[in-house]
Amino acid sequence: MVRYSGTKFAVKAISEGLRVEVAKDNIRVTTLYPGAVESELKYGSSDPEASENIQAFYKAYEIPASSVARAIAMPLRTRRGSYQRDYATPYPPRILVGL
């Protein structure tokens, strides 16, 4: 879990820095943090207790992959200068797209 969380944080930090660096060139950087996306990931733990907890979490909060796809496409279809910095879907946990 530490490696996963650390890697996710590193990607966010690099993306935020890149966003600032390339803004002068009219380049947008988008980050997406979807949470429990419908996938095979929920079956990946070999620890029985962790697996049970993950399954329960996904049962309560799983986001359809199609919702994530729409969240990814949204900033690509949005005209420059008319987009929100963060975008959230109605599914918990929220999908945030930083622009």
Residue pairs with C-beta under 8 A, 6 or more apart in sequence:
8 33
11 31
12 31
12 33
15 29
15 31
15 98
16 31
16 98
18 29
19 28
19 29
19 98
22 29
26 80
28 75
28 80
28 83
28 99
29 98
29 99
30 72
30 75
30 97
30 98
30 99
31 96
31 97
31 98
32 68
32 71
32 72
32 95
32 96
32 97
33 95
33 96
34 63
34 68
34 71
34 95
35 61
35 63
35 92
35 93
35 94
35 95
36 42
36 57
36 58
36 61
36 62
36 63
36 93
37 62
37 63
37 65
37 68
38 62
38 63
38 64
38 65
39 65
42 54
42 55
42 58
42 62
43 51
45 51
45 54
61 91
61 92
61 93
63 89
63 91
63 93
63 95
64 91
67 89
67 91
67 95
68 95
70 89
71 87
71 89
71 95
71 97
72 97
74 87
74 97
75 83
75 87
75 97
75 99
83 99
84 99
85 98
85 99
86 96
86 97
86 98
86 99
87 95
87 96
87 97
87 99
88 94
88 95
88 96
89 95
